[in-house]
Structures are given as C-alpha cells and as structure tokens.
Amino acid sequence: MIEMKNISKSFGSNLVLDDVNLTLHKGEILALLGENGAGKSTLMNILGGVLPADSGELNLDGSNVSFNSPSESINAGIAFIHQELNLINDLPIYENMFLGNEIMKNKFTPDMKAMEKRTKEIFQQLEVDLDPTLKVGALDASYKQIIEISKAMMMDAQYIIMDEPTTSLTGAEIKRIFDMMTVLKKQGVGIIFISHKLEEVMAVCDRYTILRNGKMVATGSVATTDERQIARHMVGHDVRDEILTRDINYGEEVLRVENLSNEANFNEVSFSVKEGEILGVTGLMGDGRSELFLTLFGDMPDYSGDIYVRDKLVKIGSIQKALDYKIGYLPRNRKENAIIKDMDILENGTIVSIKDFLSNLKFIKRDKQISAFEKEKERLNVKMGQAKDLIGSLSGGNQQKIVLLKWLLSKPDLLILDNPTQGVDVGSKEEIYDIIHQLSNEGVAIIVLSNEVNEIIRICDRTLVMYHGQVMGECIGDTLNENDVMYLATGGRLLNEELAK
C-alpha cells in the first residue's frame, strides 16, 4: 500500500498542507475530497514526484521512498492522470500510447506494427473495445481518459491518481470510466479518485479522505456515511440542498428569439427572457443547447430566424456584436475557451472590461483596474495569492470564479452561463448560486445551461428542455421536477395543461 505520513508543504508563508496523512491499499478506490484550494492537488503532486514535501514521509509497499521527479514516481508504479490530458488528436491511438517511449525496429525507425499489437493486448486486458488505429481526435472525452489509463497500465502502474476525470463527461461517458475503474480494482490496482461530484463518490469509491484548509479533517468508509456528512466535512458546516427562492420582480424583456435555426445543431427555437429572470436550459448529450447559445453570442453566426434585443431586431454576426448588445457568455470548457494561460489573474479578470480602465492616452489606469477587480474578488470569495500570479496557479474552482468575475465587471444585461459550477466544490457552488440570484435581483437576465437537473431545479425560475436541437417543452412550477425534465430530455412531450401549471 501507499502511506503518506505527516506531510507538510508551504509556498512562502502560505501553509498549504499541514501534517496530512493518507493511505491507499491495492485493489481499492479512495476518494480524495475537499474544497478548491484545500490542498488536494499539492498532496498528489508530492506523491507524483512533481513537488517535494517540506516534511513527512512516504512509504510504498512497506519501504520508505522519495520522488524527485515524475519519472521516478512512474517507475515506482504510480501513474498520475491529470485533468488536462496529454494526447495528440492528429495521431492514432497506438502512437499516443507509445509517445516518447516508442518500440523501435532500429535506431531510427519506429516499429508501428509492434506498437499497434501491444496496444491491442493492453485493451484486451482492460476489456476495452477500441481500434488502436483510430485518430484520437475522433474519440469522445471518456475514451481519451481510457487511453490515458491504458498508458498507465502499459507502464505497469500499481496505483493510479485520477484528477477529476469526469468533469466534462456525459452520464454515459462517466459510466464507461466507472466500468474501467471497476476492472482495474479487480486486477488489484489502487486508485485515488479526486472529484467534486459526491454522488459519484458514493457510487464508485470504497473509502474517503477529506482535506480542509490543508488539514485532514475526516477519513472513513463510504458505506457508513452519506453525501450530507461528506459535504459538511468539506466546508465545515451544513450545506444547503433546498430549492433557492427569492422575490421575483421581472422587468422588461431583454432577449427574444423566434424560429432560430442552424441546420446542423438546432431548429425552430423560440423563447424570451426578461430582466431579473433566471431561465434554465437542459437536456442530454447532443441536444444542441451549447451551439444555440454560442450562436446568440456571435460565435456561430450562420443562422436563420430572428433575434430581438430590447425589442429591436438585430443580427449577431460576431462576438463583438454580442458584447455591444451587453451579452456575456461563460463557456463550458474553462481551460480551452475561458482563461488565457499566459496572462496573470488580474489580466484574465479584467480583459473584457479593459476599455473601462483606459486613460485618454490609452494607458491602463492600474489603480482603477485593481480596485474594480478586488471588489468583485471579495464578492466571489476567490482564494488566490497575488493578482500578478499566473491564472494557472489557481485551483480549477477559483479559475472558474475568475471567469465569472470577468463577466461581472463587464456589467452585462444578459449573462449566459454554460455549466457554471463544472469542476467546482460544494461550498463554491452555493456561493455561485447566491451570486446568480444576487445578479437577478439587480435586474440582470440570466440563462443557465446545465447538465445537472437538480441544479436547474434549485436555482431557475423556469426551464426549457431540449432534445436533438428542439425545445420539447418548458417546465415551470409543478412540472419543474426531475421526472418531467428527464421525460422531455428523452424526446417526450408534456400535455399542454401540465405545461400551463
């Protein structure tokens, strides 16, 4: 087994890990839990050889070890599968499997047939039905995760760290990953599973260890606990799960679309949203909702139908046009579409509203920029170091808060949020829900796209449900429940009298 004993780690004066213990046995799945910034990634980076511990010891199968590089950790049988997968879309699967570790015919020539054959053998061992010659770019996200797992097993990994592997996956894709984890468990592999989705922890994990503010606060068997207890340990207090209510006082109509179509993605969509309203949109994989709202944000300008902003017929042919109409969009894929990795936290948080901080000579008024940023940072409770630190220094949840902060500073009339709590811990979720309700009370029209039906039910006033590019119905009042939403999401239709409730 792996034993991490009394591990401590500081970055300058910031104590990130304080006397933390963790144990992982072969053939078990351990959930490593905690809020964003609790120290999970730092602890795993120590185990993975990315960072050294300041103090404490690491025992592997009864022997004291220390890793000075990721390669030393890999050679000891520990594989770290990061959120950002290290795959090349334009290469076939088998070339990705051996990238940097090719089987060679001679000094200069890779043995493609041998690598393809070995890949097939690994897939058979892991009960994976994949053609090794397929291009990685043709695969969905779950199969890309499976390739990373297969690479780890090819390196004879006895322990695997999986850092939020299901963050951007659909329900069917998540099941595929869980099936793979079950196969690995039966083969005696120990897995550390980092996730913010507590229902997944309850479904697939054997034990849990919880960090809060760099300290281990709880550990135990999943079978003897429940989601409420785990959430309480994570945040230090009871977490709400009731439907959130507020005084509803809608203003004028902000957006109306009539018969909006894009032949490949959605057809004949009509709806409207008013000031202060929170409109949900949900469905299943391939429902077309992201493409619909990317169109409204000007990123997919090829459409037919009519868009009205403030009752004025407009053509949104570019993102700049959408910004001119005071439309903001928080995308679902934070790392690819929302953050700029080479910029610091302050620059990422103020890039949309940068014109507001320019002098007459077009220089940035730094004091004004920092003041506006700090105000929204406090509002969102962002956990961070210095504003000049790179955005990549933040945990995923705090990066998400900076992306939301960016749009709050732009003062939008309409804010479209595509899976706004993806990769965010339970405590930060509640903070984001509060911000959404606060913005609606200030008159902002908000559209929330979400895969999580319970999230839609908790925070939205009404919900459109899409199926294969069409709006199948609207759920409001008594019909805003999981059964009716899922019925519509699978192609059913509610009776008119039910929709009218």
C-alpha positions in Angstrom: 0.0 0.0 0.0 0.9 3.7 -0.1 1.3 5.6 3.1 1.8 9.3 3.3 2.6 10.3 6.9 2.6 13.8 8.4 3.1 15.6 5.1 3.5 19.4 5.3 4.2 21.8 2.5 4.4 25.6 2.3 4.7 28.1 -0.5 6.4 31.1 1.1 4.4 32.0 4.1 1.3 30.1 2.8 1.0 26.7 4.6 -0.8 24.5 2.0 -0.5 21.1 3.7 -0.3 20.7 7.5 0.6 17.3 8.9 -1.6 15.3 6.4 -1.9 11.5 6.4 -3.2 9.4 3.6 -3.3 5.6 3.0 -4.2 3.7 -0.2 -4.4 -0.1 -0.4 -4.1 -2.0 -3.6 -7.5 -3.1 -5.0 -9.4 -0.1 -3.5 -10.7 3.2 -4.8 -10.1 6.1 -2.4 -11.9 9.4 -2.8 -9.7 12.4 -2.1 -12.1 15.3 -1.4 -12.0 18.9 -0.3 -12.9 22.4 -1.5 -11.0 24.1 -4.2 -7.7 25.2 -2.6 -7.9 22.6 0.2 -4.5 21.1 -0.8 -5.6 18.0 -2.8 -3.5 18.8 -5.9 -0.4 19.7 -3.9 -0.6 16.4 -1.9 -1.0 14.4 -5.2 1.9 16.4 -6.8 4.1 15.3 -3.9 3.0 11.7 -4.5 3.5 12.1 -8.2 7.1 13.5 -7.9 6.1 16.9 -9.2 6.8 18.7 -5.8 8.9 17.8 -2.8 7.3 17.7 0.7 8.8 20.1 3.3 8.4 17.3 6.0 6.8 13.9 6.5 7.5 10.6 4.9 6.2 8.4 2.0 6.1 4.6 2.3 5.5 2.4 -0.8 4.7 -1.2 -0.2 6.5 -1.0 3.2 9.6 0.8 2.0 10.4 4.5 2.7 10.7 6.3 -0.7 11.1 9.8 -2.0 10.5 11.0 -5.6 12.5 13.8 -7.1 10.7 13.8 -10.5 7.5 12.4 -12.1 9.6 9.8 -13.9 10.7 8.4 -10.5 7.1 8.1 -9.4 6.1 6.4 -12.6 9.0 4.0 -12.4 7.8 3.1 -8.9 4.4 2.1 -10.3 2.4 5.3 -9.6 0.6 7.0 -12.5 -0.9 10.5 -12.4 -3.7 11.2 -14.9 -4.2 14.9 -14.9 -7.3 16.9 -15.8 -5.5 18.1 -18.9 -4.9 15.0 -20.9 -1.6 14.7 -22.7 -2.8 13.3 -26.0 -2.3 14.5 -29.6 -5.6 14.5 -31.6 -3.9 14.1 -35.0 -2.1 10.9 -34.1 -3.7 7.4 -33.9 -4.3 5.8 -30.6 -1.3 3.4 -30.7 1.1 6.2 -31.4 -0.3 8.2 -28.5 0.2 5.1 -26.3 3.9 5.0 -27.0 4.6 8.7 -27.4 8.1 9.2 -26.1 8.5 5.5 -25.4 8.4 4.1 -28.9 9.2 0.5 -29.8 12.0 0.7 -32.4 12.9 -1.5 -35.3 16.4 0.1 -35.2 18.0 3.3 -34.0 15.9 5.4 -36.5 12.7 3.5 -37.3 9.7 3.1 -35.0 8.0 -0.4 -35.2 4.4 0.7 -35.9 3.1 -2.9 -36.1 4.6 -3.9 -32.8 3.1 -0.8 -31.1 -0.3 -1.5 -32.6 -0.2 -5.1 -31.5 0.9 -4.2 -27.9 -1.9 -1.6 -27.7 -4.5 -4.3 -28.7 -3.1 -6.6 -26.0 -3.5 -3.8 -23.3 -7.0 -3.1 -24.5 -7.9 -6.8 -24.3 -6.5 -7.0 -20.7 -8.6 -4.0 -19.7 -11.7 -5.1 -21.6 -11.6 -2.0 -23.8 -13.3 -2.2 -27.3 -11.3 0.3 -29.3 -9.5 0.1 -32.7 -5.8 1.3 -32.0 -5.6 2.8 -35.5 -8.3 5.4 -34.9 -7.3 9.0 -34.6 -7.6 10.3 -31.0 -9.4 13.4 -32.3 -12.3 11.2 -33.3 -12.9 9.9 -29.8 -15.2 11.4 -27.1 -13.7 12.6 -23.8 -14.3 9.3 -21.9 -12.3 7.3 -24.4 -9.5 9.8 -24.2 -9.4 9.2 -20.4 -9.4 5.5 -21.1 -6.3 5.8 -23.3 -4.5 7.7 -20.5 -5.5 4.9 -18.1 -4.3 2.3 -20.6 -1.0 4.1 -21.0 -0.6 3.9 -17.2 -1.3 0.1 -17.2 1.2 -0.4 -20.0 3.8 1.1 -17.7 2.8 -1.5 -15.0 1.2 1.1 -12.8 0.0 -0.4 -9.4 -1.5 2.9 -8.3 -3.4 5.5 -10.3 -4.2 9.1 -9.4 -7.3 10.3 -11.3 -7.8 14.1 -11.0 -11.4 14.9 -11.7 -11.7 12.5 -14.7 -15.5 13.1 -15.1 -15.6 16.9 -15.0 -16.7 17.4 -18.7 -18.3 13.9 -19.3 -21.9 13.0 -20.0 -23.7 10.3 -18.0 -22.9 7.5 -20.5 -19.2 8.5 -20.6 -19.0 8.6 -16.8 -20.4 5.0 -16.7 -17.7 4.0 -19.2 -15.0 5.4 -16.9 -16.5 3.7 -13.8 -16.6 0.4 -15.6 -12.9 0.8 -16.4 -12.2 1.7 -12.7 -14.0 -1.5 -11.6 -11.9 -3.6 -13.9 -8.7 -2.1 -12.5 -9.9 -2.6 -9.0 -10.5 -6.3 -9.6 -7.0 -6.5 -11.0 -5.6 -5.2 -7.7 -4.8 -1.6 -8.8 -5.2 1.1 -6.2 -7.0 4.3 -7.4 -7.1 7.8 -5.8 -10.2 9.5 -7.3 -10.4 13.2 -7.0 -13.9 14.6 -7.6 -16.3 17.3 -6.5 -19.3 15.2 -7.5 -20.4 13.5 -4.3 -22.9 11.2 -6.0 -20.0 9.7 -8.0 -18.0 9.2 -4.8 -20.9 7.3 -3.3 -21.3 5.2 -6.4 -17.7 4.1 -7.1 -15.4 4.6 -4.1 -14.6 2.4 -1.1 -13.1 5.0 1.3 -12.7 8.7 1.5 -10.2 11.2 2.9 -11.2 14.9 3.2 -8.9 17.9 3.4 -10.0 21.3 4.5 -7.6 24.3 4.6 -4.6 22.0 4.2 -5.5 19.7 7.1 -7.0 16.2 7.0 -10.4 16.5 8.7 -12.0 13.1 8.1 -11.4 9.7 6.7 -13.6 6.6 6.6 -15.7 4.1 4.7 -18.1 5.4 2.1 -20.6 2.6 3.0 -21.0 4.1 6.5 -21.6 7.8 5.5 -23.7 9.9 3.2 -23.4 12.9 0.9 -24.5 15.4 3.6 -21.9 14.2 6.1 -19.1 14.4 3.5 -20.2 17.9 2.3 -20.3 19.0 6.0 -16.7 17.8 6.5 -15.6 19.5 3.3 -16.9 23.0 4.1 -17.0 22.9 7.9 -20.8 23.5 8.1 -24.1 22.1 6.8 -24.6 22.6 3.1 -28.0 23.7 1.8 -29.8 21.4 -0.6 -33.2 23.1 -0.7 -34.7 24.9 -3.7 -33.5 28.5 -3.5 -36.2 31.2 -3.6 -36.2 34.9 -3.9 -38.6 37.8 -4.5 -39.4 37.7 -8.3 -39.9 41.1 -9.9 -39.2 40.8 -13.6 -38.5 43.9 -15.7 -38.5 44.4 -19.4 -37.8 41.8 -22.0 -34.1 41.6 -22.7 -33.9 38.9 -25.4 -36.4 37.2 -27.7 -35.6 34.7 -30.4 -38.1 33.5 -32.9 -37.7 30.4 -35.1 -33.9 30.4 -34.7 -32.3 27.6 -36.7 -28.9 26.2 -37.5 -29.4 23.2 -39.8 -26.7 21.0 -38.1 -27.5 21.8 -34.5 -30.9 23.2 -33.6 -34.2 24.0 -35.3 -37.1 26.5 -34.9 -36.2 27.6 -31.4 -38.3 30.4 -29.8 -38.1 31.8 -26.3 -37.7 35.1 -24.4 -36.1 36.2 -21.1 -36.7 39.3 -19.0 -34.7 41.4 -16.6 -34.3 39.6 -13.3 -35.3 36.2 -14.7 -33.3 33.1 -14.3 -34.0 30.8 -17.3 -32.7 27.2 -17.3 -31.9 25.2 -20.4 -31.1 21.5 -20.1 -31.1 18.2 -21.9 -28.9 15.3 -22.8 -25.8 14.9 -24.9 -26.3 16.2 -28.5 -29.3 18.4 -27.5 -27.8 21.5 -29.3 -28.1 23.9 -26.4 -24.4 25.0 -26.3 -24.5 25.6 -30.1 -27.7 27.6 -29.7 -26.3 30.0 -27.2 -22.9 30.2 -28.9 -25.0 31.5 -31.9 -26.6 34.1 -29.6 -23.1 35.1 -28.5 -21.9 35.6 -32.1 -19.6 32.6 -32.2 -21.7 30.7 -34.8 -23.1 33.5 -37.0 -24.6 31.2 -39.6 -28.3 31.1 -38.6 -31.8 31.8 -39.7 -34.6 33.2 -37.7 -34.9 36.4 -35.7 -33.1 37.7 -32.6 -34.5 40.7 -30.7 -32.5 42.6 -28.1 -34.6 45.1 -26.1 -37.4 44.5 -28.7 -35.1 45.6 -31.5 -34.4 43.1 -34.4 -30.6 42.6 -34.5 -28.1 40.5 -36.4 -25.4 39.0 -34.2 -22.7 38.1 -36.6 -19.7 38.3 -34.3 -18.7 38.1 -30.6 -18.0 41.8 -30.7 -21.6 42.4 -31.7 -22.8 40.4 -28.8 -20.6 42.4 -26.4 -22.1 45.6 -27.9 -25.5 44.3 -27.0 -24.3 43.7 -23.5 -24.4 39.9 -23.7 -21.9 37.9 -21.6 -21.1 34.2 -22.0 -19.3 31.9 -19.6 -18.3 28.8 -21.7 -18.5 25.2 -20.5 -14.8 24.4 -21.3 -12.9 26.8 -19.0 -9.4 25.7 -20.0 -9.9 25.9 -23.8 -12.3 28.8 -24.1 -12.3 31.0 -21.0 -8.9 31.5 -19.5 -5.7 32.8 -21.1 -2.9 30.7 -19.6 -0.1 33.1 -20.3 -1.8 36.0 -18.5 -2.0 36.7 -14.8 -5.1 36.6 -12.6 -5.7 40.3 -12.8 -5.4 40.4 -16.6 -7.8 37.4 -17.0 -10.3 39.0 -14.7 -10.4 42.4 -16.4 -9.8 41.6 -20.1 -13.4 42.0 -21.2 -13.8 45.4 -19.4 -10.3 46.7 -20.1 -11.7 49.7 -22.0 -13.2 51.0 -18.7 -9.7 51.3 -17.3 -8.0 53.2 -20.1 -6.9 56.8 -19.8 -7.3 59.4 -22.6 -3.9 58.4 -23.8 -4.9 54.7 -23.9 -2.8 53.7 -20.9 -4.3 51.4 -18.3 -5.3 53.1 -15.1 -3.8 50.4 -12.8 -5.3 51.7 -9.6 -8.8 51.7 -11.1 -8.3 48.3 -12.6 -7.1 46.8 -9.3 -9.8 48.4 -7.3 -12.6 47.1 -9.5 -11.0 43.6 -9.6 -10.6 43.5 -5.8 -14.2 44.4 -5.2 -15.6 41.5 -7.3 -12.9 39.2 -5.9 -14.2 39.7 -2.4 -17.8 39.3 -3.6 -16.9 35.9 -5.1 -14.6 34.8 -2.3 -11.8 33.9 -4.6 -8.9 32.1 -2.9 -5.7 33.3 -4.5 -2.2 34.6 -3.9 -1.1 37.8 -5.7 -3.1 39.3 -8.6 0.1 39.1 -10.7 0.3 35.3 -10.3 -0.5 33.3 -13.5 -4.1 32.1 -13.7 -2.8 28.6 -13.8 -1.6 29.0 -10.1 -5.3 28.8 -9.1 -7.3 25.7 -8.4 -10.0 24.9 -11.0 -12.8 26.2 -9.0 -11.1 29.5 -8.3 -10.3 29.8 -12.0 -14.0 29.4 -12.7 -14.7 32.2 -10.2 -12.2 34.5 -12.1 -14.0 33.7 -15.4 -17.3 34.7 -13.7 -15.7 37.8 -12.3 -14.6 38.8 -15.8 -18.2 39.0 -16.9 -19.5 40.7 -13.7 -17.0 43.5 -14.4 -18.5 44.0 -17.9 -21.9 44.7 -16.3 -24.0 42.6 -18.8 -27.7 42.9 -19.4 -27.8 39.2 -20.3 -25.5 36.6 -18.8 -25.4 33.1 -20.4 -23.7 30.6 -18.0 -22.8 27.2 -19.6 -22.4 24.7 -16.8 -21.2 27.5 -14.3 -20.4 25.1 -11.5 -18.5 22.5 -13.5 -15.4 21.4 -11.5 -16.4 23.5 -8.5 -16.7 22.1 -4.9 -20.0 22.1 -3.0 -19.2 25.2 -1.0 -18.2 27.3 -4.0 -21.3 26.0 -5.8 -23.5 27.6 -3.2 -21.5 30.9 -3.4 -22.0 30.9 -7.2 -25.8 30.2 -6.8 -26.0 33.1 -4.4 -24.2 35.4 -6.9 -26.6 34.3 -9.7 -29.6 35.2 -7.5 -28.0 38.5 -6.5 -27.4 39.4 -10.1 -31.0 38.6 -11.0 -32.2 40.8 -8.1 -30.1 43.6 -9.7 -32.0 43.2 -13.0 -29.6 41.0 -15.0 -31.3 38.4 -17.2 -29.6 35.1 -16.7 -29.7 31.9 -18.7 -28.2 28.8 -17.0 -27.3 25.8 -19.2 -26.6 22.8 -17.1 -26.3 19.0 -17.3 -27.4 18.7 -13.6 -31.1 18.6 -13.3 -31.0 19.3 -9.6 -29.0 22.4 -10.2 -31.6 23.7 -12.7 -34.5 22.9 -10.3 -32.7 24.6 -7.3 -31.9 28.0 -8.9 -34.0 28.6 -12.0 -37.5 30.1 -12.3 -38.4 28.0 -15.4 -36.6 25.7 -17.7 -36.5 24.8 -21.4 -35.7 21.2 -22.1 -34.1 20.4 -25.4 -33.8 17.1 -27.4 -31.9 16.8 -30.7 -31.9 20.5 -31.3 -35.5 21.2 -30.5 -37.2 22.6 -27.4 -39.5 19.8 -26.3 -41.2 21.9 -23.6 -41.0 24.3 -20.7 -41.0 23.2 -17.1 -42.3 25.6 -14.5 -44.0 25.3 -11.2 -45.2 21.7 -10.5 -43.6 20.4 -13.8 -40.1 21.7 -12.7 -39.1 18.3 -11.3 -36.7 15.6 -12.3 -39.2 13.2 -13.7 -40.8 15.7 -16.1 -37.4 17.2 -17.1 -36.0 13.8 -18.0 -39.1 12.8 -19.8 -38.8 15.8 -22.1 -35.0 15.3 -22.4 -35.5 11.9 -23.8 -38.0 13.1 -26.5 -41.3 13.0 -24.7 -43.8 15.8 -24.6 -45.9 17.1 -21.7 -49.6 17.8 -22.1 -50.5 21.5 -22.6 -52.5 21.6 -19.4 -49.4 20.3 -17.5 -47.2 22.9 -19.0 -49.6 25.6 -18.0 -49.4 24.8 -14.3 
